[in-house]
Structure formats: C-alpha cells, structure tokens
C-alpha cells in the first residue's frame, strides 16, 4: 500500500468474547489494502470465522475497532454494509422453492429500490456471475436439488453479484472438487488483480492459500501468529509451531509458491500393521 493511501479495511486491537466470557479474538490488528488478495489460516478454533464475521460487521468487537475506508464499520446500517461488503458464511440455511437464478438474484437485494423488483441490469449481473462460477446450466434447477458443490458455486455467485468490491468468504470451496476449487480461487484472484476487488478468504488449504493469495494472516488461539507473504508465513517452522505437525517444505515448479506436505501421513496403528508383515 502506497504512503498516504487509505486502507480498504483496518482492524485495530480487535478483541471478541461470547456472552459466556469465552475469549475468541485477542488484540488482532491488520491493515487490508484496497485490491488485496488475502487468506486467513489457522487451526480449528483459532478464531478465523469469528474474525471474518467481525470484519463483515456481523459481530461487534468487545474492544477495538474495525474501519471501512477509514469510517468506523459500527456506524453503518446493515443495508449500507451489505452494499459495500459481500459476505459468504461457511453454511447457509436451505432455500426451498427457489431455482438457482433466483437465489443468485437475492444478492442484488441491498441495491434494489422502490418496490424491490430487479431491473434488466440486475439480471445481467446475475447471468454474468453465474457464467463466472460455471453455474449457468443450473439456472432453472431448484437449489434443494443440487449437489453440495453445485449449491456452493451458486452461493458464491450470489456473493459476487452483490457487486461490492470487498468480498469476505468463509471456506468457499470446501464442498467443491479440485477442479472447481482451483476455478473459484482463480476467479477470486482475477477479480482482485483485474478489477481491483479486495478479497479475504478463510481457508484450511494452506497450499491453495500459498498459490492464489498475495498475503496470509495466520491465527493461533485468537492472536496473530504470523502475517506476510505466503513465503514468509507458510514456512515449515511456523506451520509446525501453530498446527503441531511437521511438514516437508517444497517449491512449486512453475510459480515458486511454497508447497507443504505432511512428513508422515501414516498413523502409528497403520505403521504397526505394516510392520507385522503378511
């Protein structure tokens, strides 16, 4: 980010605890430049999804502040936030009786005015987002009849059609096969690089984070354990310390991105069976 340029999203000493007093985030600070492509990684229970919901304004910090274009996020009404931030949670409640194209069109809701009917322009954006996510052929199938991976791609299209330039996605490709995982991450990287959209993705896949993100924030027990480029953060030493598993550190042969492979995939029980022989 150039000197004097205002961050797109900024977190200042953010803490969050649930009503029972259980702390989830503890002093998280981060500056997300406009047009950035970020991944948030960390073990289960490290606070990744909570942090993303705080960034989206869906949870209010118990301490600290979140700024959107320099303005406190807490001052924006929900409809104003939805016009500027597209958020895709891990899971979405089933939508029955609607076909995929109607579900994608729901992403336009924050922008509708008057009696709330979609315009020709809205439907053009819907069809464009479905083409991006390779869901055009699903347009008139009921969402409840789609596979998990197909539903996820439709929901990603609904987030894209919101036409916000800040996308926050919580494990958007978990239910997808490897081809569509790569396709969606390639699309998100292209939106960041070509259109200047800011994309922040929570993911468990360290190699996808390394390959497609320009910046990685690693959480551990609600705190920032490491932050920087994939090469700086996704090292064998840091991953071993945060995740508690030893990794081989390799380099992708064409991109130079770090590639992490667990050193020992076999359990002790399986290893024992192999030692017993036939």
C-alpha positions in Angstrom: 0.0 0.0 0.0 1.5 3.3 -1.1 2.2 6.0 1.5 -1.0 8.0 2.3 -3.3 5.6 0.7 -6.3 4.8 2.9 -6.7 1.1 3.8 -9.8 -0.6 2.5 -10.3 -2.4 5.8 -8.5 -1.9 9.0 -8.6 -3.7 12.4 -7.3 -2.0 15.4 -6.6 -4.1 18.5 -9.8 -6.1 18.0 -11.0 -8.4 20.8 -14.1 -10.5 20.9 -15.7 -12.7 23.5 -19.0 -14.5 23.6 -21.6 -13.7 26.4 -20.3 -16.6 28.5 -17.0 -14.7 28.7 -15.0 -17.1 26.5 -12.4 -15.1 24.6 -12.1 -15.8 20.8 -10.1 -12.9 19.5 -7.3 -11.2 21.5 -5.8 -8.0 20.2 -6.0 -8.6 16.4 -4.7 -5.7 14.3 -4.4 -5.8 10.5 -4.4 -3.4 7.6 -6.0 -4.7 4.3 -5.2 -2.5 1.3 -7.7 -2.0 -1.5 -7.4 -4.7 -4.2 -5.6 -7.1 -1.8 -5.9 -10.8 -2.0 -5.7 -12.3 1.5 -6.1 -15.7 3.1 -6.8 -16.2 6.8 -5.5 -19.6 8.0 -5.1 -21.3 11.3 -6.1 -24.5 13.2 -9.7 -25.3 14.2 -10.8 -23.0 17.0 -8.2 -20.3 16.3 -10.9 -17.6 15.6 -10.8 -17.5 11.8 -14.6 -17.5 11.2 -15.2 -15.1 14.1 -12.6 -12.7 12.7 -14.3 -12.7 9.3 -17.7 -12.0 10.8 -16.2 -9.1 12.8 -14.7 -7.8 9.5 -18.1 -8.0 7.9 -19.8 -6.1 10.7 -21.9 -9.1 11.8 -20.2 -9.3 15.2 -19.2 -6.2 17.2 -15.8 -6.3 18.9 -15.8 -6.2 22.7 -12.7 -4.0 22.3 -11.0 -2.3 19.4 -12.3 -1.0 16.2 -12.9 -2.0 12.5 -12.7 0.7 9.9 -14.0 0.5 6.3 -12.4 3.1 4.1 -11.5 5.0 7.3 -15.0 5.0 8.6 -16.0 3.0 11.7 -17.9 0.0 10.5 -20.2 0.2 13.5 -21.7 3.5 12.2 -23.1 1.8 9.0 -26.5 0.3 8.9 -26.9 -3.3 7.8 -28.1 -2.3 4.3 -25.3 0.1 3.9 -22.8 -2.6 4.9 -24.3 -5.1 2.5 -23.9 -2.6 -0.4 -20.2 -2.4 0.3 -19.3 -5.8 1.8 -20.2 -9.2 0.3 -20.0 -12.0 3.0 -20.3 -15.7 2.3 -20.6 -17.8 5.5 -19.5 -21.4 5.9 -23.0 -22.7 5.7 -26.3 -21.2 4.5 -29.8 -22.3 5.6 -31.6 -24.3 2.9 -33.6 -22.2 0.5 -36.6 -24.3 -0.7 -38.8 -23.5 -3.7 -36.3 -21.2 -5.4 -34.3 -22.0 -8.5 -30.6 -21.2 -8.7 -31.0 -18.0 -10.7 -33.5 -16.6 -8.2 -31.1 -17.4 -5.3 -28.2 -15.6 -7.1 -30.6 -12.6 -7.7 -31.0 -12.4 -3.9 -27.5 -11.0 -3.8 -28.9 -7.8 -5.5 -31.3 -7.1 -2.7 -29.2 -4.4 -1.0 -29.1 -2.4 -4.2 -32.9 -2.6 -5.1 -35.1 0.4 -4.6 -38.7 1.2 -4.9 -40.9 -1.9 -4.9 -37.8 -4.1 -4.9 -38.0 -5.6 -8.3 -34.9 -6.5 -10.2 -34.1 -4.4 -13.3 -32.7 -5.7 -16.6 -29.3 -4.6 -15.4 -29.7 -6.6 -12.2 -30.5 -9.7 -14.2 -27.5 -9.1 -16.5 -25.3 -9.0 -13.4 -26.9 -12.3 -12.2 -26.2 -14.0 -15.5 -22.6 -12.7 -15.6 -21.9 -14.0 -12.1 -23.4 -17.4 -13.0 -21.2 -17.6 -16.0 -18.1 -16.7 -13.9 -18.9 -19.6 -11.5 -19.9 -22.0 -14.2 -23.5 -22.3 -12.9 -25.4 -21.1 -15.9 -26.6 -24.6 -16.7 -28.1 -24.8 -13.2 -30.1 -21.6 -13.6 -33.6 -23.1 -13.5 -33.0 -26.1 -11.2 -34.2 -25.8 -7.6 -31.4 -25.2 -5.1 -32.5 -28.1 -2.9 -32.0 -30.5 -5.8 -28.3 -29.5 -6.4 -25.3 -31.3 -5.1 -23.3 -29.7 -2.2 -20.6 -28.4 -4.6 -23.2 -27.1 -7.1 -25.0 -25.2 -4.3 -21.8 -23.7 -3.1 -21.0 -22.3 -6.5 -24.5 -20.8 -6.7 -24.0 -19.2 -3.3 -20.6 -17.8 -4.4 -22.3 -16.3 -7.5 -24.8 -14.7 -5.1 -21.9 -13.1 -3.2 -20.3 -11.9 -6.4 -23.5 -10.4 -7.8 -23.7 -8.2 -4.8 -21.3 -6.0 -6.7 -19.4 -5.0 -3.6 -15.7 -4.5 -4.1 -14.9 -6.2 -0.8 -15.5 -10.0 -0.7 -15.3 -11.9 2.6 -15.6 -15.7 2.1 -15.5 -18.3 4.8 -14.1 -21.6 3.3 -15.9 -21.0 0.0 -14.5 -24.1 -1.8 -14.7 -26.8 1.0 -17.5 -28.7 -0.8 -16.0 -28.5 -4.3 -13.9 -30.9 -6.3 -10.4 -30.0 -7.0 -11.2 -28.6 -10.5 -13.8 -26.2 -9.2 -11.7 -25.4 -6.1 -9.0 -24.1 -8.4 -11.5 -22.5 -10.7 -13.1 -20.5 -7.9 -9.8 -19.4 -6.4 -8.5 -18.4 -9.9 -11.7 -16.3 -10.4 -11.2 -14.6 -7.0 -7.6 -13.9 -7.8 -8.6 -12.4 -11.2 -11.3 -10.2 -9.6 -8.5 -8.9 -7.3 -5.9 -8.4 -10.0 -8.1 -7.1 -12.9 -11.0 -5.4 -11.2 -9.2 -4.2 -8.0 -11.6 -6.0 -5.7 -10.4 -6.8 -2.2 -10.8 -10.5 -1.4 -10.3 -12.1 2.0 -10.8 -15.8 2.3 -10.8 -18.2 5.2 -9.3 -21.5 4.2 -7.9 -24.7 5.7 -6.0 -25.4 2.5 -2.5 -24.0 3.0 -1.4 -24.8 -0.5 -4.3 -23.0 -2.1 -3.6 -20.0 0.1 0.0 -20.1 -0.9 -0.8 -20.4 -4.6 -3.5 -17.8 -5.0 -3.1 -15.2 -2.2 -0.6 -12.4 -2.1 -0.9 -12.1 1.7 -1.6 -14.6 4.5 -2.7 -14.0 8.1 -2.2 -16.9 10.4 -4.2 -17.1 13.7 -3.4 -19.1 16.8 -5.7 -19.0 19.8 -7.3 -15.8 18.7 -4.0 -14.0 18.1 -2.0 -13.2 15.0 0.8 -15.8 14.9 2.3 -14.6 11.6 1.4 -12.3 8.8 3.0 -11.5 5.4 3.6 -13.1 2.0 2.9 -16.8 1.6 6.7 -17.3 1.5 7.1 -15.5 4.9 4.2 -17.1 6.7 3.8 -20.6 5.3 7.2 -22.0 6.4 7.7 -25.4 7.9 8.8 -23.9 11.2 5.7 -21.7 11.6 3.3 -24.3 10.5 4.8 -26.8 12.9 4.6 -24.4 15.8 1.0 -23.3 15.1 -0.5 -26.6 13.8 1.6 -29.0 15.7 2.5 -31.1 12.6 5.9 -31.5 10.8 5.9 -30.6 7.1 8.2 -31.0 4.1 8.7 -27.6 2.5 8.7 -27.8 -1.3 8.6 -25.2 -4.0 6.0 -25.2 -6.9 8.0 -25.9 -10.1 6.3 -23.2 -12.2 5.1 -20.5 -9.7 7.7 -20.7 -7.0 5.0 -20.7 -4.4 5.6 -22.8 -1.2 4.1 -26.2 -1.1 3.6 -28.0 2.2 3.4 -31.8 2.5 3.0 -33.6 5.9 6.1 -35.7 6.7 4.2 -38.7 8.0 0.7 -39.4 6.7 0.6 -42.9 8.3 -0.9 -43.4 11.7 1.1 -45.4 14.3 -1.6 -48.1 14.1 -1.2 -48.5 10.3 2.5 -48.4 10.6 2.3 -51.2 13.2 0.2 -53.3 10.9 2.7 -52.9 8.1 5.5 -54.0 10.5 3.6 -57.2 11.2 4.0 -58.5 7.7 1.6 -60.8 5.9 
